[in-house]
Amino acid sequence: MAVNFTLKQLRYAAAVAQTGHFGRAAALLHVTQPALSQQIQALEALCGGTLFDRLARGVRLTPFGAEFLDLAQGVLNAADRLSILVETQAGRPARPLRFGIIPTVAPYLLPTMFPALTDQLPGVRFAISENRTDPLLDGLASGALDLALIASDPRPGGPRLATEPLFHDDFVLATAADDAGRPEPVPLGTMDTSRMLLLDEGHCFRDQALAACGLSADSARTFAATSLSTIVEFVANGQGITLLPEIALRKETAGDRIQIHRLASPGAGRLLQLVWREASPYGELFRQIAGIVRGAQP
């Protein structure tokens, strides 16, 4: 007797296995947790056994679940290849390209990047979302995203990813507008790191700033802030100093609220790059997108 699994059920189960948590899997798939749980329960009923052990802080695959998901992933990969075959008949994806961007880039690059993409690629639609690096890489792994703009090297493990460098983004020191008397350019070693304000955990820019200043995670002043704009408000009010990426200066320095200081050589910075699954049939299109993004940098 045939068992009628649905692709939705298999995708939901794969997301739970990937994240180890029902709530995170639901967020990754952009569905509610009750809806996801209902599909997993229905799938387990069809299987006649449990796929996941429910733990206090997440889930883990049962031995049967591990074997089941290994085979299910092959089914999902085949379904993705069929979808891609259909979509590429016209030479362009029939659906919007799902494009994820980290939050320390999105508000500064999108105002110039998005109009350039829509103008130069009129036959391509985009569904752009903002998230931190790890969720973006999870989205590429699960198929929820087609490509992502990140500022760090992809983590090991997961699917093979292609990368296309965009441009280097230097860091600068931001202080209150009345902060005077600093040498220009500022040597990194002369900054008062006890006053350094950084984003909360999970932002790659925070990790890069820590490394640039030679700080440990416990020695920096952090806030439950998810945007550089919030940190800039603290700096403008004399509550500390921070590092900013150069890409943010046009927006964050409006109104002369803060003072910007260049860093002495060798300075610090990050490399922005596009990443996508190596197996994607849209590699040439993604490289074309990379060229447009390079031309749209502020």
C-alpha positions as CSV (number, residue, x, y, z in Angstrom):
1,M,0.0,0.0,0.0
2,A,1.4,3.4,-1.0
3,V,2.0,6.0,1.6
4,N,1.2,9.5,0.3
5,F,3.8,11.9,1.7
6,T,3.6,15.4,0.4
7,L,6.6,17.5,-0.5
8,K,5.5,20.1,2.1
9,Q,5.7,17.5,4.8
10,L,9.1,16.4,3.7
11,R,10.4,20.0,3.5
12,Y,9.0,20.8,7.0
13,A,10.7,17.6,8.4
14,A,14.0,18.6,6.7
15,A,13.9,22.0,8.2
16,V,13.3,20.7,11.7
17,A,16.2,18.2,11.2
18,Q,18.4,21.1,10.0
19,T,17.6,23.5,12.8
20,G,17.0,21.0,15.7
21,H,14.1,23.1,16.8
22,F,10.4,23.5,15.8
23,G,10.3,27.3,16.4
24,R,13.4,28.0,14.3
25,A,12.3,25.7,11.6
26,A,8.9,27.5,11.4
27,A,10.7,30.9,11.2
28,L,13.0,29.5,8.4
29,L,10.0,28.4,6.4
30,H,7.9,31.5,7.2
31,V,5.1,29.5,8.7
32,T,3.5,29.4,12.1
33,Q,4.8,26.8,14.6
34,P,1.4,25.1,15.0
35,A,1.1,24.7,11.3
36,L,4.5,23.1,11.1
37,S,3.9,20.8,14.1
38,Q,0.6,19.7,12.5
39,Q,2.4,18.7,9.3
40,I,5.1,16.8,11.3
41,Q,2.5,15.0,13.3
42,A,0.6,14.0,10.2
43,L,3.9,12.7,8.6
44,E,4.7,10.7,11.7
45,A,1.2,9.2,11.6
46,L,1.8,8.1,8.0
47,C,5.2,6.6,9.0
48,G,3.7,4.8,12.0
49,G,6.6,6.0,14.2
50,T,8.3,9.2,15.5
51,L,10.9,11.0,13.5
52,F,12.0,13.3,16.3
53,D,12.7,12.9,20.0
54,R,11.1,16.0,21.7
55,L,13.7,17.4,24.2
56,A,13.4,20.3,26.6
57,R,15.3,22.7,24.4
58,G,14.7,21.3,20.9
59,V,14.5,18.0,19.0
60,R,16.8,15.4,17.6
61,L,16.2,12.7,15.0
62,T,15.3,9.2,16.1
63,P,17.3,6.4,14.4
64,F,14.3,5.8,12.1
65,G,14.0,9.6,11.6
66,A,17.7,9.8,10.5
67,E,17.2,7.1,7.9
68,F,13.9,8.5,6.7
69,L,15.3,12.1,6.3
70,D,18.4,10.8,4.5
71,L,16.1,9.3,1.8
72,A,13.7,12.3,1.9
73,Q,16.5,14.7,1.1
74,G,17.1,12.8,-2.1
75,V,13.4,13.2,-3.0
76,L,13.5,17.0,-2.2
77,N,16.7,17.4,-4.3
78,A,15.0,15.7,-7.2
79,A,11.9,17.9,-6.8
80,D,14.1,21.0,-6.8
81,R,15.8,19.9,-10.0
82,L,12.4,19.4,-11.7
83,S,11.3,22.9,-10.6
84,I,14.5,24.4,-11.9
85,L,14.1,22.6,-15.3
86,V,10.6,24.1,-15.7
87,E,11.7,27.6,-14.6
88,T,14.7,27.7,-16.9
89,Q,12.7,27.1,-20.1
90,A,12.4,30.8,-20.7
91,G,16.1,31.4,-19.7
92,R,15.0,33.2,-16.5
93,P,13.4,32.0,-13.3
94,A,9.6,32.2,-13.6
95,R,9.3,33.1,-9.9
96,P,11.0,36.0,-7.9
97,L,14.6,35.3,-7.0
98,R,14.8,35.0,-3.2
99,F,17.6,37.3,-2.2
100,G,18.8,37.7,1.4
101,I,21.0,40.5,2.7
102,I,22.6,41.1,6.1
103,P,21.2,44.0,8.1
104,T,24.5,45.9,8.3
105,V,24.3,46.2,4.5
106,A,20.7,46.2,3.5
107,P,19.6,49.8,4.5
108,Y,22.7,51.3,3.0
109,L,23.0,49.5,-0.3
110,L,19.3,48.7,-1.2
111,P,18.4,52.4,-2.1
112,T,20.9,52.2,-5.0
113,M,21.1,48.5,-5.7
114,F,17.4,47.6,-6.0
115,P,16.6,50.3,-8.7
116,A,19.7,49.2,-10.6
117,L,18.7,45.6,-10.6
118,T,15.1,46.2,-11.7
119,D,16.3,48.6,-14.4
120,Q,19.1,46.4,-15.8
121,L,17.2,43.1,-15.4
122,P,13.6,43.9,-16.3
123,G,12.7,40.3,-16.8
124,V,13.8,39.2,-13.3
125,R,11.7,39.7,-10.2
126,F,13.2,39.8,-6.7
127,A,11.9,38.9,-3.2
128,I,14.4,40.6,-0.9
129,S,14.7,39.8,2.8
130,E,17.0,40.9,5.6
131,N,18.5,38.6,8.1
132,R,21.8,37.7,9.9
133,T,24.4,35.6,8.3
134,D,23.6,32.2,9.8
135,P,19.9,32.3,9.0
136,L,20.8,33.4,5.4
137,L,23.1,30.4,5.1
138,D,20.4,28.2,6.5
139,G,18.1,29.6,3.9
140,L,20.5,28.7,1.1
141,A,20.9,25.2,2.6
142,S,17.1,24.6,2.8
143,G,16.3,26.1,-0.6
144,A,14.3,29.0,1.0
145,L,16.8,31.4,-0.5
146,D,18.5,31.6,-4.0
147,L,21.3,33.9,-3.2
148,A,22.6,36.0,-0.3
149,L,24.8,39.0,0.3
150,I,27.1,38.4,3.3
151,A,30.3,39.9,4.7
152,S,32.1,36.8,6.0
153,D,33.3,33.5,4.6
154,P,30.6,30.8,4.4
155,R,30.8,28.4,7.3
156,P,32.0,24.8,6.7
157,G,29.5,22.1,6.1
158,G,26.2,22.3,4.3
159,P,25.9,22.5,0.5
160,R,28.7,23.6,-1.7
161,L,28.5,27.3,-2.3
162,A,29.7,29.5,-5.1
163,T,31.0,33.0,-4.1
164,E,31.4,36.2,-6.0
165,P,33.4,39.1,-4.4
166,L,31.7,42.5,-4.6
167,F,33.8,45.2,-3.0
168,H,35.8,45.9,0.2
169,D,34.1,47.9,2.8
170,D,36.5,49.8,5.1
171,F,35.8,50.5,8.8
172,V,36.0,54.0,10.3
173,L,35.8,55.2,13.9
174,A,32.7,57.1,14.9
175,T,32.7,59.5,17.9
176,A,30.5,62.2,19.3
177,A,30.5,65.4,17.2
178,D,32.5,67.3,19.9
179,D,35.1,64.6,20.3
180,A,38.3,66.4,19.3
181,G,42.1,66.0,19.8
182,R,42.5,62.6,18.1
183,P,45.4,61.9,15.8
184,E,44.3,61.5,12.2
185,P,44.2,58.8,10.9
186,V,43.5,57.0,14.2
187,P,45.7,54.0,15.1
188,L,43.6,51.1,16.2
189,G,45.8,50.6,19.2
190,T,45.1,54.1,20.6
191,M,41.3,53.8,20.9
192,D,39.7,53.6,24.3
193,T,38.1,50.1,23.8
194,S,36.3,50.4,27.2
195,R,34.0,52.8,25.5
196,M,33.4,50.7,22.4
197,L,29.8,50.1,21.6
198,L,28.9,47.1,19.4
199,L,25.8,45.2,18.2
200,D,24.5,42.2,20.0
201,E,25.6,38.7,19.3
202,G,24.9,37.1,16.0
203,H,26.0,39.9,13.8
204,C,29.1,39.2,11.7
205,F,30.0,42.9,11.8
206,R,30.2,42.7,15.6
207,D,32.6,39.8,15.4
208,Q,34.7,41.7,12.8
209,A,34.8,44.8,15.0
210,L,35.9,42.7,18.0
211,A,38.7,41.2,15.9
212,A,39.8,44.6,14.6
213,C,40.1,46.0,18.1
214,G,41.7,42.9,19.6
215,L,38.8,42.5,22.0
216,S,37.2,39.4,23.5
217,A,33.5,39.0,23.4
218,D,33.3,39.6,27.2
219,S,35.3,42.8,27.2
220,A,33.1,44.9,24.8
221,R,30.0,46.9,25.7
222,T,27.1,45.4,23.8
223,F,23.5,46.4,23.5
224,A,20.4,44.4,22.5
225,A,20.4,46.5,19.3
226,T,20.0,45.0,15.9
227,S,20.9,48.1,13.8
228,L,23.8,50.3,13.5
229,S,21.5,53.3,13.6
230,T,20.7,52.6,17.3
231,I,24.4,52.4,18.1
232,V,25.0,55.7,16.3
233,E,22.3,57.4,18.6
234,F,24.3,56.3,21.6
235,V,27.5,57.6,20.1
236,A,25.9,61.0,19.1
237,N,24.8,61.4,22.7
238,G,28.4,60.9,24.1
239,Q,27.7,57.4,25.5
240,G,30.7,55.8,23.7
241,I,32.4,55.2,20.4
242,T,32.0,52.6,17.7
243,L,33.3,51.3,14.4
244,L,31.1,51.8,11.3
245,P,31.4,50.3,7.8
246,E,32.1,53.0,5.2
247,I,29.0,51.9,3.3
248,A,26.9,53.3,6.2
249,L,28.4,56.8,6.2
250,R,26.0,58.5,3.8
251,K,23.0,57.6,5.9
252,E,24.4,57.5,9.5
253,T,26.4,60.8,9.3
254,A,23.4,62.9,8.2
255,G,22.9,66.0,10.3
256,D,26.5,66.1,11.6
257,R,25.5,64.2,14.8
258,I,28.8,62.3,14.9
259,Q,32.4,62.7,13.9
260,I,34.1,60.2,11.6
261,H,37.8,59.3,11.9
262,R,39.8,57.3,9.3
263,L,41.9,54.4,10.7
264,A,45.6,54.3,10.3
265,S,47.1,51.6,8.1
266,P,46.6,48.6,8.1
267,G,43.1,49.6,9.2
268,A,40.2,47.2,9.2
269,G,37.3,46.2,7.0
270,R,35.2,43.5,5.4
271,L,34.7,42.0,2.0
272,L,31.1,41.9,0.8
273,Q,30.2,39.0,-1.4
274,L,27.3,37.1,-3.0
275,V,26.9,33.4,-2.3
276,W,24.6,30.8,-3.8
277,R,24.4,27.0,-4.1
278,E,27.0,25.8,-6.5
279,A,24.4,23.5,-8.1
280,S,22.1,26.4,-9.0
281,P,21.5,26.8,-12.8
282,Y,21.4,30.6,-12.4
283,G,25.1,31.0,-11.8
284,E,25.6,33.3,-14.8
285,L,22.6,35.4,-13.8
286,F,24.0,35.7,-10.3
287,R,27.4,36.8,-11.6
288,Q,25.6,39.4,-13.7
289,I,23.7,40.6,-10.5
290,A,27.1,40.8,-8.8
291,G,28.3,43.2,-11.5
292,I,25.2,45.4,-11.1
293,V,25.7,45.5,-7.3
294,R,29.3,46.6,-7.7
295,G,28.2,49.4,-9.8
296,A,25.6,50.5,-7.3
297,Q,27.8,50.8,-4.3
298,P,27.4,54.2,-2.5
